[in-house]
Structures are given as structure tokens and as C-alpha cells.
Amino acid sequence: MRSILTAIILLFGLFPCSPVLGIFCLIGRKDPDRCHRISFRFVQAFLRAVVRVSGAEIDVRGRENIPRDRSAVFISNHRSYYDIFITYALTEREMGYIAKQEIARIPLVGRWMANIRCLFLNREDPREGIKTIQAGAAQVEAGIPMWIFAEGHRTDGDTMLPFKDGSFKLATKPGAPIIPVTIEGTERIFEQHMPWVRKTKVTLIYGEPIETAGLDRKAQKELAGRVQDIITAELRQLALAEGREPADPAVDPELYEKQKAAR
């Protein structure tokens, strides 16, 4: 039943929204900021419905670490499509995401994402990728928080790709704080038993802010490993608390590609 309801919301809920999208785009021609604000509320309500139907029991920790009076960059691991659904459903203010360019080509979805300040990363063209990160850094400097999944791909829950250094320029260029975010359990909602949606427990941990203003080059280069170590430690603690043997989530990119091809 959860799978059917989710499909109804995602498929039959998305396309009837196209007239609304058209209205919002017309508003955006005269008042882009207003378009972003109302799109944010509309999309958030839609995704909250998707998350609610999934039955996910979400344990959120560390909300006090989220800055209320300034922008920040949220950097997390990536396990599921539901990472985006859940984190966007929970945010209390407008937020943009860095997404892969392929999503921009999906009818309606790409336009909605652009309306909520998401940017699309061309992973095949380094120059275009740099431009996207620079645009994201400019949004952060303008007061719009950004979220990026620093691995660049979804992984299978027991693995984690090395975090990409370029992701951290979102924060270091404007001197914004980084919020490390640990996501655990989302892959059990859908990816582990596609096409079925199943109720499960999800844990979301917002870590303490890491200030980037004034960091020298050496400290900036160490940020990727530092944030990944924080998330790895949280995942190990969650596994131990649940009586599971903690896996070493760090894997070689070549090994990951083999695992991906086997799935």
C-alpha cells in the first residue's frame, strides 16, 4: 500500500502541478525572490506528503547546531533518493541543493528544482562544474544555505566514497560554516528492495558547525577528510548502539564502481 500511495503522489501529483509551475514561473519574471519563496513552501509540502506516506520514523539529532541567523553549507553522505525528500521536508528555511545535471532534464522535476534554488552539476566537464560551485558559493554568500552530497553518488549503506574536495569550496569561498550531516537508514525505505517502499527508522544527525573563515590552504584541504571522519564516527556509533557490527564505510572508488555495476 505504501508503494502504491507513493507512486500516486509522485506520478499523479507531479503532473497536475504543471499549471501551478507555470504560474510560479510567470511570477518569477517580475519577482524572482517571491517565486523562490512560494516554490519552497509548495515543494516542501509535497515532499512532506511523500515522507509521511513512506512511514519513515525519523530521529533528528543536533537541531541546535543549525545556524538561525546566517547561511551555512550542509555536507552529508548519500544513501537514497529519500535523503533529499527527508532533508528538504525538515528544513525550516529556503535551501538550495547541488544536484547532478541529469536531473535537470527530467520533465517538470528540473524546473521545480531550479525554482527552489537548486543548481545542477556537470560531472563530465570540470570547467562547468567549477562554475556551478561558484554559483552555489554566491548563493551562500547571499544568505541561502546550500546542501551537497560530497560523495557525488548514492552508495549502498555499507560503503562511502571519498568526499570530493570541490564540494567544500561552497563554504570556503564565502567563509561560511559547514554543518556535517550523518544520514542513516534511508536506503532501507526504497533502494534495498525496489520497487517497494517500506517503513523503517531513519536517523539524521546535524553535527557541530565547522568554521571556514580564515582557514589556511592546508586546513582547507583537510576539510574533506575531517568531515568524512565525523560522519564515519557517527555511523559507527549508530551501528554499535543498535547491536550491529560497524562496517568501514570508506571504499576505493574503483571498488565502488564494481559494486554499482553488480547491483
C-alpha positions as CSV (number, residue, x, y, z in Angstrom):
1,M,0.0,0.0,0.0
2,R,2.9,2.4,0.8
3,S,4.4,1.8,-2.6
4,I,1.1,2.4,-4.4
5,L,0.4,5.6,-2.4
6,T,3.9,6.9,-3.0
7,A,3.6,6.2,-6.8
8,I,0.3,8.1,-6.9
9,I,1.7,11.1,-5.1
10,L,4.9,11.2,-7.2
11,L,3.4,10.5,-10.6
12,F,-0.2,11.7,-10.5
13,G,0.6,14.5,-8.1
14,L,3.5,15.9,-10.1
15,F,1.9,16.4,-13.5
16,P,-1.3,18.1,-12.3
17,C,1.1,20.6,-10.6
18,S,2.3,21.8,-14.1
19,P,-0.3,24.7,-14.2
20,V,0.9,25.8,-10.8
21,L,4.5,25.7,-12.0
22,G,3.6,27.9,-15.0
23,I,2.0,30.5,-12.6
24,F,5.1,30.5,-10.4
25,C,7.4,30.9,-13.4
26,L,5.3,33.9,-14.5
27,I,5.7,35.4,-11.0
28,G,9.4,34.7,-11.3
29,R,9.8,37.0,-14.3
30,K,8.8,40.0,-12.2
31,D,9.8,38.9,-8.7
32,P,12.3,36.0,-8.6
33,D,12.6,36.0,-4.8
34,R,8.9,35.7,-4.4
35,C,8.9,32.8,-6.9
36,H,11.6,31.1,-4.9
37,R,9.7,31.6,-1.6
38,I,6.4,30.2,-2.7
39,S,8.0,27.4,-4.7
40,F,9.9,26.4,-1.5
41,R,6.7,26.1,0.5
42,F,4.8,24.3,-2.2
43,V,7.6,21.7,-2.9
44,Q,8.2,21.2,0.8
45,A,4.5,20.4,1.4
46,F,4.6,17.9,-1.5
47,L,7.8,16.2,-0.1
48,R,6.4,16.1,3.4
49,A,3.4,14.1,2.0
50,V,5.9,11.7,0.3
51,V,7.8,11.2,3.5
52,R,4.6,10.8,5.6
53,V,3.3,8.0,3.3
54,S,6.6,6.2,3.5
55,G,6.1,5.7,7.2
56,A,9.7,6.6,8.0
57,E,10.3,7.2,11.7
58,I,12.8,10.0,11.7
59,D,15.1,10.5,14.6
60,V,16.6,14.0,14.3
61,R,19.5,15.0,16.5
62,G,21.6,18.1,16.7
63,R,19.0,20.6,15.5
64,E,20.6,23.2,17.9
65,N,23.7,23.1,15.6
66,I,21.8,24.6,12.6
67,P,22.6,28.3,12.3
68,R,19.5,30.5,12.6
69,D,21.0,33.9,11.8
70,R,23.4,33.2,8.9
71,S,23.9,30.9,6.0
72,A,25.7,27.6,6.0
73,V,26.7,24.7,3.8
74,F,25.3,21.2,4.8
75,I,27.6,18.4,3.7
76,S,26.4,14.8,4.1
77,N,26.8,11.2,3.0
78,H,24.3,10.0,0.4
79,R,22.3,6.7,0.5
80,S,18.9,7.2,-1.1
81,Y,16.6,9.4,-3.1
82,Y,14.9,9.8,0.2
83,D,17.9,11.8,1.5
84,I,16.6,14.7,-0.5
85,F,12.9,14.2,0.4
86,I,13.5,14.0,4.1
87,T,16.1,16.8,4.5
88,Y,14.1,19.2,2.4
89,A,10.9,18.3,4.2
90,L,12.6,19.1,7.5
91,T,14.3,22.4,6.7
92,E,13.0,25.5,8.3
93,R,14.2,28.0,5.7
94,E,14.8,28.1,2.0
95,M,17.7,25.9,0.9
96,G,19.3,25.0,-2.4
97,Y,20.9,21.7,-3.4
98,I,23.7,20.8,-5.7
99,A,22.3,18.0,-7.9
100,K,23.6,16.1,-10.9
101,Q,22.9,17.6,-14.3
102,E,20.9,14.7,-15.5
103,I,18.1,15.6,-13.1
104,A,17.6,19.0,-14.9
105,R,16.5,17.1,-18.0
106,I,13.6,15.3,-16.2
107,P,10.3,17.0,-17.3
108,L,8.9,19.3,-14.6
109,V,11.3,18.0,-11.9
110,G,14.2,20.0,-13.3
111,R,12.1,23.2,-13.4
112,W,10.7,22.8,-9.9
113,M,14.3,22.2,-8.6
114,A,15.5,25.4,-10.3
115,N,12.6,27.3,-8.7
116,I,13.8,26.2,-5.3
117,R,17.4,27.5,-5.9
118,C,18.9,24.1,-6.8
119,L,22.0,24.1,-9.1
120,F,23.0,21.3,-11.5
121,L,26.5,20.0,-11.6
122,N,28.1,18.7,-14.9
123,R,30.3,16.0,-13.6
124,E,31.9,15.4,-17.0
125,D,33.1,19.0,-17.6
126,P,35.4,20.3,-14.8
127,R,35.1,23.9,-16.0
128,E,31.3,23.8,-15.9
129,G,31.5,22.1,-12.5
130,I,33.6,24.9,-11.2
131,K,31.0,27.4,-12.4
132,T,28.2,25.6,-10.6
133,I,30.2,25.5,-7.3
134,Q,31.0,29.2,-7.7
135,A,27.2,30.0,-8.3
136,G,26.4,27.9,-5.2
137,A,29.0,29.8,-3.1
138,A,27.4,33.1,-4.3
139,Q,24.0,31.9,-3.1
140,V,25.6,31.0,0.3
141,E,27.1,34.5,0.5
142,A,23.7,36.0,-0.3
143,G,22.2,34.2,2.6
144,I,20.8,31.0,1.0
145,P,22.0,27.8,2.7
146,M,23.2,25.0,0.3
147,W,23.2,21.2,0.7
148,I,25.7,19.0,-1.1
149,F,26.2,15.2,-1.0
150,A,30.0,15.2,-1.1
151,E,30.4,11.7,-2.4
152,G,28.9,12.7,-5.7
153,H,26.8,9.4,-6.0
154,R,24.5,7.4,-3.9
155,T,26.1,4.4,-2.1
156,D,24.7,1.2,-0.7
157,G,24.7,1.9,3.0
158,D,27.8,-0.2,3.9
159,T,30.1,1.9,1.7
160,M,31.1,5.6,1.4
161,L,33.0,7.2,-1.4
162,P,35.8,9.7,-0.6
163,F,34.3,13.2,-0.2
164,K,35.2,15.4,-3.2
165,D,37.3,18.5,-2.3
166,G,35.4,20.7,-4.7
167,S,32.3,20.4,-2.6
168,F,33.9,22.3,0.2
169,K,34.5,25.4,-1.9
170,L,30.8,26.1,-1.4
171,A,31.8,27.0,2.2
172,T,35.4,28.2,2.0
173,K,34.8,30.8,-0.8
174,P,32.2,32.8,1.2
175,G,33.7,31.8,4.6
176,A,30.5,30.1,5.7
177,P,30.3,27.3,8.4
178,I,30.0,23.7,7.4
179,I,27.4,21.5,9.1
180,P,28.4,17.8,8.8
181,V,25.2,15.7,8.5
182,T,25.0,12.0,9.0
183,I,22.2,10.1,7.3
184,E,21.5,6.5,8.3
185,G,18.7,4.2,7.2
186,T,17.2,5.9,4.2
187,E,18.3,3.2,1.8
188,R,16.1,0.8,3.7
189,I,13.0,2.8,2.7
190,F,13.3,2.0,-1.0
191,E,16.7,1.2,-2.6
192,Q,17.3,-2.1,-0.8
193,H,14.0,-3.6,-2.0
194,M,13.0,-1.7,-5.1
195,P,10.2,-1.1,-6.2
196,W,8.7,-1.4,-2.8
197,V,8.5,1.4,-0.2
198,R,8.8,0.1,3.4
199,K,8.5,1.6,6.8
200,T,11.8,2.0,8.6
201,K,13.8,4.1,11.1
202,V,15.9,6.9,9.8
203,T,18.5,8.8,11.8
204,L,19.6,12.3,10.8
205,I,22.4,13.9,12.9
206,Y,23.4,17.6,12.4
207,G,27.0,18.0,13.7
208,E,28.6,21.0,15.2
209,P,29.4,23.8,12.8
210,I,32.9,23.9,11.4
211,E,34.0,27.5,10.8
212,T,35.9,28.0,7.5
213,A,36.5,31.8,7.6
214,G,40.3,32.4,7.9
215,L,41.4,28.8,7.3
216,D,44.7,28.5,5.5
217,R,45.2,26.3,2.4
218,K,46.4,23.3,4.4
219,A,43.3,23.4,6.7
220,Q,41.0,23.8,3.7
221,K,42.5,20.7,2.1
222,E,41.9,18.7,5.2
223,L,38.2,19.6,5.4
224,A,37.0,16.7,3.2
225,G,38.7,14.1,5.4
226,R,37.7,15.9,8.6
227,V,34.0,16.0,7.7
228,Q,34.0,12.4,6.4
229,D,35.7,11.2,9.6
230,I,33.0,12.9,11.7
231,I,30.2,11.2,9.6
232,T,32.1,7.8,9.7
233,A,32.3,8.0,13.5
234,E,28.6,8.8,13.8
235,L,27.7,5.8,11.6
236,R,29.9,3.5,13.7
237,Q,28.2,4.8,17.0
238,L,24.7,4.2,15.5
239,A,25.7,0.7,14.4
240,L,27.1,-0.2,17.9
241,A,24.0,1.3,19.6
242,E,21.8,-1.0,17.5
243,G,23.9,-4.0,18.2
244,R,25.2,-4.2,14.6
245,E,28.8,-4.8,13.6
246,P,30.0,-1.4,12.3
247,A,31.3,-1.6,8.8
248,D,34.2,0.5,7.5
249,P,32.3,2.8,5.1
250,A,35.3,4.2,3.3
251,V,35.9,2.4,0.0
252,D,38.1,2.8,-3.0
253,P,36.3,4.5,-6.0
254,E,37.2,1.6,-8.3
255,L,35.7,-0.9,-5.9
256,Y,32.6,1.1,-5.7
257,E,32.1,1.1,-9.4
258,K,32.3,-2.7,-9.4
259,Q,29.7,-2.9,-6.7
260,K,27.5,-0.4,-8.5
261,A,27.7,-2.5,-11.7
262,A,26.8,-5.7,-9.8
263,R,23.6,-4.2,-8.4
